[in-house]
Amino acid sequence: MNLATFVTTYMEDDAEEVFKKTWNVNGADASQYPSCQTMEKRCVAMLSNLYHSPASKPCGAATVGCTEACLLSGLAAKKLWQRRRRASGKSTERPNLVVGAHFQVCWKKFCVYFDVEMRAVPVREDYLVLDPKDVPQHVDENTIGVVSIFGSTYNGQFEDVKALDAVVEDLNQKNGWELPILVDAASGGFVAPFLYPDLVWDFQLKNVHSICVSGHKYGMVYPGIGWIIYRDESCLPDDMVLTTSYLGKPEPTMTINFSRNAAQVAASYFNFIRLGRMGYTLILENLLNTAKRLGESLEKTGHFRMVNEPTMPVVAFSLTKVDGKDRVYDEYDVMFRIREYRWMLPAYSCPENAKNIKLLRAVIRLDVTLEMVDDLAQHLQDVVEWLDMHYEGADPAHLKKIKERFHKVEPDAEMGL
C-alpha cells in the first residue's frame, strides 16, 4: 500500500464512471463541448465562494495539476510587479520570490523557468514551516510576492497565513509596496474549509491575491487536476488572457496548457455536487480520525514520536531515542525494511537548518481504513524489533557496509508529490 503519495488512487464508482465517459473529450474545445466550459466555470465559482472571494465575477481556471496553477500564480505576480515598476520608471531586473525552505519543487520550477531569484527562508527544528517574523529580512522592492504553503509536504502543517498577512500589510504600508501573498494550498485547500471553517487563511485576508489548490489530492479526483483562483480580475494581468478562434469560435484561455481531456473537471464537478460541504466534511473528519488513530498507535509502541499533532490526514513521525541516544539505525532503515510488508513510506531529512530531523510520513487517503493503519502500526513495531535484534551490538564496519548498500540519498526541499 502506497502511503507516500498525496495523489488520489480511489474514486467511488459513480465518479469513476463520469471520469471514464469524458476522458476522450477535449475540455479546451468549448465550441464542440460547451458543457465542459460550463462545468469548469461552475467549479471556479464554487471554489471562489469557498475561499471567500470578494469578486462579483469569479476569476480562475482548471489546470493540469497544482504545478501549473502555481506557475500561473507566480507569473501573474511577476507581471503585475513589472507593470508597477515600469509605471514608476524603475528597473524590472532581478525580481525575487520569497518562500519557505520547505517549498515544493513547482516553486523552484517557476523561478528557473521565469528567471526569478528564489529566496528560501530557513525553517527551524522547532518550527518546520515559514515563520512570518522571518519574512521582512528577505523582502525588498524587487520581491514579486511571498508564497505561503498551506499544508506542508513534509509534515502537513499549515502556515499562519493570517500572521503573514499582518507582516506583509505592515511592509506595504511602510514602503509603499503592493506585495501580494500567493497561497499554495495544494494539500490544505480541500481540507481547511471543511475541518476548520473558522480558520482565516484565504481571501478574507487583504493581501492574498491567489490560491492554488490540487484537485487530485483531497479534491478526491484522479490526476491531474489543479485550480488557480484569483482574488478578482485585477490580480490577473490582461496579457495573460489570450484568445483562440481556430476551434470554431473565439475563446479566451488563461492557462499554460491548452488541450486536455475533460475527465478531471467533470469528475470534480460531480464531486462538488454529489458531496457538497457536508460530504467533504464527513469524509475528511473520518480521514483525520484515522490519521490520529495511527499516530496514537505509533506513540504507544514507544519507538516513534509524532512531529506535530495532525491537522491534516497526514502522519509525520520519527524514531525515538534510546536512553537519550540515537539508535544505530535510522528512519531510512525503517523505510527500506517496511517495504517487505508491502508498505511504501517515504523517509527524508527536513530542509536547511533542520536537516538533523529525519521523518517518515503516512498520507491517509480515501481508501485507507482503520484496519489498515492498525496493521501498519503493528508492522512498524515488528520492523523496529527486527532492526534492534540485528543491529544491536553489530560490528560498526559491518553496519557501515549495510548503510552503504542502502545507498541513502537525502532529498532536499524538492521532495513531495
C-alpha positions in Angstrom: 0.0 0.0 0.0 1.5 3.3 -1.1 1.1 5.9 1.7 3.8 8.1 0.3 1.7 9.9 -2.2 -1.0 12.6 -1.7 -2.5 11.7 -5.1 -6.0 10.2 -5.2 -5.9 6.5 -6.0 -9.6 5.7 -5.4 -12.9 7.3 -6.5 -16.4 6.0 -5.8 -18.0 4.0 -8.7 -20.3 6.8 -10.0 -17.4 9.3 -10.0 -15.2 6.9 -11.8 -18.0 6.3 -14.4 -18.2 10.0 -15.1 -14.4 10.0 -15.4 -14.4 7.2 -18.0 -17.2 8.7 -20.1 -15.3 12.0 -20.5 -11.6 11.1 -20.8 -11.9 11.2 -24.6 -13.3 14.7 -24.7 -11.1 17.7 -25.3 -12.0 20.1 -22.4 -10.4 23.0 -24.2 -12.8 22.8 -27.2 -15.7 24.8 -25.9 -17.2 25.0 -29.4 -17.7 21.3 -29.7 -18.2 20.6 -26.0 -19.7 23.7 -24.4 -20.8 21.8 -21.3 -17.1 21.3 -20.4 -16.6 25.1 -20.1 -19.8 25.4 -18.2 -18.7 22.8 -15.6 -15.3 24.5 -15.3 -16.9 27.9 -14.7 -19.2 26.5 -12.1 -16.3 24.8 -10.3 -14.3 28.0 -10.3 -17.4 29.8 -8.9 -17.8 27.3 -6.1 -14.2 27.4 -5.1 -14.2 31.2 -5.2 -17.1 31.1 -2.8 -15.4 28.5 -0.7 -12.4 30.7 -0.4 -14.4 33.9 0.4 -13.5 35.8 -2.8 -14.9 39.3 -2.7 -15.3 39.4 -6.5 -18.7 39.6 -8.1 -17.3 37.7 -11.1 -15.2 34.6 -10.1 -11.8 34.6 -11.7 -9.8 31.4 -12.2 -9.3 28.2 -14.2 -8.7 24.5 -14.1 -5.1 23.5 -14.6 -3.2 20.2 -15.2 -2.2 19.8 -11.6 -1.3 22.3 -9.0 2.2 22.9 -10.5 0.6 24.7 -13.5 -1.6 26.7 -11.1 1.5 27.8 -9.1 3.3 28.7 -12.3 0.4 30.9 -13.3 0.1 32.4 -9.8 3.8 33.4 -9.8 3.7 34.7 -13.4 0.7 36.9 -12.6 2.6 38.3 -9.6 5.7 38.9 -11.7 3.8 40.7 -14.5 1.9 42.9 -12.0 5.2 43.8 -10.3 6.8 44.7 -13.7 3.8 46.9 -14.5 4.1 48.8 -11.3 7.9 49.2 -11.7 7.6 50.5 -15.3 4.8 52.9 -14.3 7.2 54.4 -11.7 10.2 54.4 -14.1 12.1 51.8 -12.2 14.1 48.8 -13.4 12.3 45.4 -13.8 15.6 43.4 -13.5 16.3 41.0 -10.7 12.8 40.0 -9.5 12.7 37.7 -6.5 10.2 35.4 -4.8 10.2 34.6 -1.0 9.1 31.1 0.1 9.8 28.8 3.0 12.7 26.4 2.6 10.2 23.5 2.7 8.9 24.6 -0.7 7.6 22.0 -3.2 9.5 21.7 -6.5 6.9 23.6 -8.5 8.2 26.9 -7.0 11.8 26.1 -8.0 10.5 25.3 -11.5 8.8 28.7 -11.5 11.9 30.6 -10.5 14.1 28.7 -13.1 11.6 28.9 -16.0 10.7 32.5 -15.5 14.1 34.0 -14.3 13.2 34.9 -10.8 15.6 34.7 -7.8 14.3 32.3 -5.2 14.8 33.5 -1.6 14.2 30.4 0.6 13.6 31.3 4.2 15.1 28.7 6.5 12.9 26.8 8.9 13.8 25.8 12.4 13.8 22.5 14.2 11.0 23.7 16.5 9.0 25.3 13.6 9.2 23.4 10.3 7.3 25.9 8.1 7.7 29.6 7.2 7.7 31.9 10.3 6.1 35.2 9.3 8.6 37.0 11.6 11.4 35.9 9.4 9.9 37.4 6.2 10.9 41.1 6.4 14.6 40.4 6.3 14.2 38.6 3.0 12.0 41.0 1.0 12.8 44.2 -0.8 11.4 46.4 -3.6 12.2 43.6 -6.1 10.1 41.0 -4.3 7.2 40.0 -6.6 5.4 38.1 -3.8 5.6 35.9 -0.7 4.4 32.3 -1.0 2.5 30.7 1.9 2.5 26.9 1.8 -0.8 25.9 3.3 -0.2 22.3 4.0 3.5 21.3 4.1 4.6 18.3 2.1 6.9 17.4 5.0 4.5 17.2 7.9 1.1 18.5 6.7 1.4 21.7 8.9 -0.5 24.8 7.9 1.4 28.1 7.8 0.0 31.0 9.7 -1.3 33.0 6.7 -3.2 35.5 8.9 0.1 36.4 10.7 1.9 36.6 7.4 -0.8 39.0 6.1 -0.2 41.3 9.0 3.5 41.3 8.3 3.0 41.9 4.6 0.5 44.7 5.3 3.0 46.4 7.6 5.7 46.2 4.9 3.4 47.6 2.3 2.3 50.5 4.5 5.9 51.4 5.4 7.4 51.1 2.0 4.5 52.0 -0.4 4.6 48.5 -1.9 1.8 46.2 -3.1 3.4 43.0 -2.1 1.0 40.1 -2.5 0.7 36.7 -0.8 0.4 33.7 -3.1 -1.2 30.8 -1.2 0.0 27.3 -2.3 -2.9 25.3 -0.8 -2.2 22.2 -2.9 -2.8 20.0 0.1 -4.7 22.1 2.5 -7.1 23.9 0.1 -9.6 21.0 0.3 -9.1 20.3 4.0 -9.2 23.6 6.0 -12.6 24.9 4.7 -14.2 21.7 5.9 -12.3 20.7 9.0 -11.5 24.3 10.2 -14.2 26.6 8.7 -13.4 29.4 11.2 -9.7 29.4 10.3 -8.8 32.6 8.4 -6.3 32.0 5.7 -7.9 32.8 2.3 -9.3 35.8 0.5 -10.7 37.1 3.8 -7.1 38.5 4.2 -6.4 41.7 2.3 -3.1 40.7 0.7 -3.9 37.2 -0.5 -4.0 37.6 -4.3 -4.3 34.0 -5.5 -4.9 30.5 -4.2 -3.6 27.3 -5.9 -5.2 24.0 -4.9 -4.8 20.4 -6.1 -8.0 18.6 -7.1 -6.2 15.3 -7.3 -5.2 15.3 -3.7 -8.0 15.9 -1.2 -10.3 17.1 -4.0 -10.5 13.3 -4.5 -10.2 13.1 -8.3 -7.7 11.1 -10.3 -4.7 13.1 -11.6 -4.0 15.6 -13.0 -6.2 18.5 -11.9 -5.5 21.7 -10.2 -7.2 25.0 -9.8 -5.9 28.6 -9.8 -8.3 31.0 -8.1 -7.6 34.7 -8.2 -8.9 37.2 -5.7 -10.5 39.1 -8.6 -9.8 40.1 -12.1 -7.3 42.8 -11.0 -5.0 40.1 -9.9 -4.8 38.5 -13.4 -2.9 40.6 -15.9 -4.8 41.3 -19.1 -1.9 40.0 -21.3 -2.2 36.5 -19.6 -5.6 36.1 -21.2 -5.2 35.0 -24.8 -7.9 34.3 -27.4 -8.0 31.5 -29.9 -10.5 31.2 -32.7 -9.4 28.1 -34.7 -11.7 25.6 -32.8 -15.0 27.1 -34.1 -15.4 30.4 -32.2 -13.2 32.9 -30.3 -12.4 31.5 -26.9 -10.3 33.1 -24.1 -7.6 30.9 -22.4 -5.6 31.8 -19.3 -3.6 28.6 -18.7 -0.3 27.4 -19.9 -1.6 24.1 -21.1 -4.3 24.0 -23.8 -5.8 20.7 -24.9 -6.6 18.3 -22.1 -9.2 15.7 -21.5 -12.4 16.8 -19.7 -12.5 13.9 -17.3 -10.9 15.6 -14.3 -13.1 18.7 -14.5 -16.2 16.5 -15.0 -15.3 14.3 -12.0 -14.5 17.4 -9.9 -17.9 18.9 -10.8 -19.6 15.6 -9.9 -17.8 15.5 -6.5 -18.7 19.1 -5.7 -22.4 18.5 -6.5 -22.5 14.9 -5.1 -20.7 15.6 -1.8 -21.1 19.3 -1.1 -19.8 20.8 2.0 -21.3 18.2 4.3 -19.9 15.3 2.3 -16.4 16.6 2.2 -16.6 17.5 5.9 -17.7 14.0 6.9 -15.1 12.3 4.7 -12.2 14.5 5.9 -13.3 14.1 9.6 -13.1 10.4 9.1 -9.7 10.6 7.4 -8.3 12.9 10.2 -9.6 10.4 12.9 -7.8 7.6 11.0 -4.6 9.6 11.0 -4.9 10.3 14.7 -5.5 6.6 15.4 -2.3 5.8 13.6 -0.4 8.5 15.4 -1.6 7.3 18.8 -0.8 3.7 18.0 2.7 4.5 16.9 3.4 6.5 20.1 2.1 3.6 22.2 4.9 1.4 20.8 7.5 3.7 22.4 9.5 3.6 19.2 8.1 6.6 17.4 7.1 10.2 18.2 4.8 12.5 16.3 6.5 15.6 14.9 3.2 17.5 15.4 -0.4 16.8 16.1 -2.1 16.0 12.7 -4.1 19.0 11.4 -4.4 17.2 8.0 -4.8 13.5 7.4 -1.0 13.2 7.3 1.1 11.5 10.0 4.7 12.6 10.2 6.8 10.8 12.7 10.4 9.9 13.7 12.2 7.3 15.8 12.6 8.0 19.5 15.9 8.0 21.2 17.0 5.1 23.4 18.5 6.1 26.8 18.9 9.6 25.4 21.0 8.4 22.4 20.2 8.0 18.7 19.6 4.5 17.6 22.2 2.7 15.5 19.7 2.6 12.6 17.5 5.4 11.4 14.3 6.3 9.5 15.8 5.3 6.2 16.4 1.8 7.5 12.7 1.6 8.6 11.6 2.8 5.2 13.5 0.0 3.4 12.5 -2.7 5.9 8.8 -1.8 5.9 8.7 -2.5 2.1 8.9 -6.2 2.9 5.4 -5.8 4.4 4.2 -4.1 1.1 4.1 -0.6 2.6 5.5 2.4 0.9 6.5 5.1 3.4 9.0 7.9 2.5 11.9 8.8 4.7 13.5 12.2 4.3 15.5 14.9 6.0 13.9 18.3 6.8 15.2 21.4 4.9 18.0 23.8 5.8 18.5 24.5 9.5 16.6 21.4 10.4 18.4 18.7 8.5 19.1 16.8 11.7 15.4 15.9 11.8 14.5 12.8 9.8 10.9 11.9 9.2 8.7 9.1 8.0 5.3 10.1 6.6 2.0 8.3 6.0 -0.7 10.1 3.9 -4.2 8.9 4.8 -6.4 8.9 1.7 -9.9 7.9 0.9 -9.1 4.2 0.6 -7.1 3.9 3.8 -9.1 2.2 6.6 -8.7 1.8 10.4 -7.8 -1.8 9.9 -5.0 -0.8 7.6 -3.4 1.7 9.9 -3.7 -0.8 12.8 -1.8 -3.3 10.6 0.8 -0.6 9.7 1.4 0.3 13.3 2.0 -3.4 14.1 4.3 -3.9 11.1 6.3 -0.8 12.0 6.7 -2.2 15.5 7.8 -5.5 14.1 10.3 -3.7 11.8 11.9 -1.8 14.8 12.2 -5.0 16.8 13.9 -6.8 13.9 16.3 -3.8 13.5 17.0 -3.9 17.2 17.8 -7.6 17.1 20.0 -7.4 14.0 21.7 -4.0 14.6 22.4 -4.1 18.3 26.0 -4.9 19.0 26.8 -5.4 15.4 30.3 -4.6 14.2 30.5 -0.9 13.2 32.3 -1.6 10.0 29.6 -4.1 9.1 26.9 -1.6 9.8 28.6 0.9 7.6 28.6 -1.6 4.7 24.9 -2.2 5.2 24.1 1.5 5.1 26.2 2.0 2.0 24.3 -0.8 0.4 21.1 1.1 1.1 22.6 4.0 -0.9 20.7 6.6 1.0 20.1 9.8 -1.0 18.9 12.7 1.2 16.2 14.6 -0.6 16.2 18.4 -0.5 13.2 20.6 -0.4 12.1 19.3 -3.8 10.7 16.2 -2.3 7.0 15.6 -2.2 4.2 14.6 -4.5 
